[in-house]
């Protein structure tokens, strides 16, 4: 007998301060080493593969990548799996590489408004064509005392705006179809690790 399918009412599942400070600090050290080695961070684009472009009025941030052989991918995949079992029960099959997202305040060279990302959705097919992003995840690397602004806000299934927690080491997992945004970082520097879990297309 098949178990009943759980129909969720939760837009997001988060693990507050779940990743120990020591592990997050190792990530910070790796990021600082990338900066010392002058690894280039590029302007983040919008619009995906078909309509990709740079538009700082919509998305003003810098990005670089940690690929599937980076140890942080296993960590992110683990917590996405837990959240999925407890909440959505989606069929999942592949984690995308981790995107290192850096939002700079006006005092850090982030422009007049500061680093931000306007309302958007992560949902969309992969280059394979038969997979699609189903779950999105963000790991907060920066301590909230290091910046002002930079709130991750989701629009839930009932059109309510939900502000996500900001504590360092928090992992946030949410349905990739949900509109969400990062409000302008007015001062300081906000760094997060962002990734997506693919699965077969929804039917």
N, C-alpha and C positions, 0 to 999 in steps of 0.2 A: 504494500500500500504506500502510495506516494505521500510525503509530508505536504501539508498545505503551504502554498506560496505566501510569503509575507508581503503584504502591500504596504509600503512605507508612507508615512506622512512627514518624514524628516528630510529636509533639504540637504543637510550636512551632518557629518559626524566628526567630532574633533577630540583629540587627545591632548589635554592641556599640560604643558611642561613634561611631556612623556619622555622626550629624548634628553638624557642627562647633560648638564652643562659641559661636562668634560668632552663629550662627543661633539657637541655643537662647537666648542672651542677648537677642536681639531679641524672642523670644517672651516672655521674662520682663519686658522693658520694656513690651511691650503689655499684659501682665497687670497690671503695676503701674499703668499708665495707666488701665486699667479700674477699679482700686480707687480711684485718685484721683478719677475721674469718678463714683464711687459706683454703678457698675453692679451691680445686685443679684445676688448668688449665692444660689440657692435650695437648700433641703434636698433631697438626692438621694432619689428614691423607689425603691421595689422593686415587682415584680409586673407590670410592663408595662402596656399600655393597658387590658386587661380587669380586672386586679386591682390596679391601682396604688394605693400607699399610702405613707405615711412611717412607717418603723419603725427608729428609731435603734439598736435592739438588733441589727438585721441589717445596716443600712447607715448609717453615720454619716460623711457628707461633704457638701461644698457643690459645686454645679455651675453652670456657665454654658456658653455655646455659641459656637463660631466656625462660621459657615455656609459653604456651598459656594463662595462667592466669596472666602474667605480663602486666602491663598497657602499656608498650612500643609496644606490639603487635598490639593494637588498632590503635596507631599512625601510625605505618608502614603500616598496612592494608589500612588505610584511603588514604594515598598518593599513594600507589600502585593502588588503585581503580581509583583515579583521573587520573593518568598517563595512565592507561589502557583505560579509556573512551576516552581520548583525542588522543590516539595514535594507540593501537593495536586492541581493541575490542575483546580480547580473552574471551572465556568462562572460568571463574575461580571459584574455590569452596573452597579452604582451604589454610590458611597461615601456613607455617612450623614454628617451634619454632625459636626464634632469636639466632643466633650464635654470641657470643662475640669474636671477633678476635683481637688478640694482636700481633703486629709486633715490635720486639725489634731491635734497632740499634746495631752496633758492640760495642758501649760504654756501652750498657745495657745488654750485654751477648747474643746478637743475632748471634754470630758466625762470621766467617771471612767475609762473604758477607753481613750479616745483614738479618733481617726478610724479606721474600718475598714470592710470589706465582707465579710460572711460568704460561705460557699460558695454559688455560683449559676452558672447558665449563661446565655450571651447569645443562644443559639439561639432563633429565633422568627420568625414571619411579619411582614412590614411592613404598613402600613395599606392598601397596594394589595391584599394578600391572595395574590398569586401570586408574590411574591418572599420570600426569607427571608435572615436573617443567616447567612453562611457562614464568614467570617473576622473575627476581632477583632484590634485593634491598639492598642498603648499606646506612646507616646513619653514617656520619662522626662525631665522638665524640671528637677526639683530635683536638686542634687548630693547623694549619700548622706551627706555630712558635715553636711548641714543638718537631718537628722532621724534618729530611731532607730525601729526597727520598720519597718512599711510594706512588708513583702515581698509581692510577687506570687507566689502559689503555684498551680500547675496540677496537676490530677489527669490523668495521661496515659492513653493507650488501654489500658494494662495496670494501671491503678489505683495507679500510683506517684505520690507527691507530688514535684513538680519545682519548685525555687525558681529564679525567673528572675533574671538579672543586674540590678543596680541603678545601673550607671554612667550619669551624665548624658549625654543624647544617644543613648541606646540605644532602638531600635525593636524591639518584641516583637510578632510576629504568631502567632496560634494559632487553631485550629479553634474556632468559636463554640459547638460542642456540649460542649466540655470544661468540667467544673466547675472553678471557680477562686475565689480569695479574695485580699483584701488584709489582711494581719495588722495589728493595732492599731499606730498611730503613737504611741509613748509620749512623745516629745518632738519639738519642731520642727514643720515643715510640709512635707508631701509634695505636689507638684503633678505631674500627668501629663495628657497629651492622649490621649483615648480615642476610637476610632471603629470602625466596622464596615463590612464590604463585603457588599452584597447580591448575590444571584443567583437564578435560577429554583429553585423548590422541588426538593429532593432527591426522587427517585422510586426 
